[in-house]
Amino acid sequence: MAKTTAGQKPRIAVIGGYGGMGRFFASLFAGEGFPVVISGPNELSGRETAKKIGAEYVKDNALAVKDADIVIISVPINATLDVIKEVAPHVMAGSLLMDLTSVKEKPCEYMNKYAPKDVEVLGTHPVFGHRVGGLEGQVFVLTPVRGKKWAPYVREFLEEHKARVYESTPKEHDRVMAVVQGLTHFNYISVGKTLENLDFDIKESRKYSSPIYDLMLDMIGRIVGQNPELYASIQMQNPQVTKVHKVFLETASELADAVKKKDEARFIKMMKDAASNFDDLERAMGRSDKAIHSLVSELEFLKNSIGKEICLRHIYSGARHIGIVRSVTPDTVVLETGGKKSQLKISNLEVLKEEEKALFKKEFYGTLERDYSIVLSDETDEAYLASLLKRLDDNIVSARIKDIYRGKQTGTGKKSVCFSFTLVDSGVKTTEENIQKFFNGIGGHPR
């Protein structure tokens, strides 16, 4: 984000900065050198979070915002309006008041009503969960209310972090989100509850499932496994959600009636009508195929890696695991590290690329140094050999020329080259054997 006119980064106050989305942004700003203060009633959580992310904690919300250039409201939806009423009158002249709520009409109305007229107001909605790794590729909606300075400033920050930024009015935002969130969550929760009412064994059903069914179950689990208070608020605080529910229930009832009466023509027409409304069916097919292929190809990769060393990262905690793959099932992978076996859930893991694996191995096992003095032909390009040696074995971190000697001990037309290696301290014996085989293969011999 650009600096203020005084050349300093703006001071940021995040109300509710120790939980969920508030902590995500407080941590992001603090990590980039912005002065950040967080506030909220839970003093223990506030102080622990502030210490961890490099921010200041103030328990009193009104006190936290008094010197802030940007004030961000990030509290549960059902508490947002009360917090805006509490905080808005204390926001400093010329500063920005914004919220991170997934509903926009009422919060924007309250910020506009209770903030002093010389305070700018910006509604925002990060359309993603706080567990994402960063802003790149994420959708962020801005609903400007008043002021000309800060909205472009916030947009610039988001675009610098490669977020996909869109602008809307609060009312239009809520109309669209009544479908994007309201209908989607309502549908998944309904299906999840239906399975529970049927006393349906979901785990057993996966044995018979197609990739699409598996993906659907995962999406249902993703929704019903999160904070129910948050999802209740998304359904109940958006004034336009009930209209969407009404149309959905009417449509579902009509479709069920067509099935009950075996009215194939009506069923087919409804399905064709739905298809004709899609903006790009080919895109939908392609994206869903990619998701299915990703699941299948990852499992195949793990199966093909049995007996090989791989590195995995937990997608939420960031914890990394390295070891030899010993067995793979559709749900788990067993890694062996230093004689100890660990069973890990595949759904929570991603396979690291070779470059990332190499960096982690160096960190995990540590390194050691080995020197080899090899007599070679005087015409040999030792620098080229060093570049080849770096790619000879995964455990070779670096290979460089330490010394070159020519003299009576090497013989006419010969030279002694000392190669210095940095090796990962794991499987060193095998790596050393590979290095020696390489030198033997090119006609070199130890000095």
Summary of the structure (lengths in Angstrom):
residues: 447
radius of gyration: 29.9
end to end distance: 58.7
largest distance: 100.6
contacts: 1328
relative contact order: 0.05
helix: 49%
strand: 23%
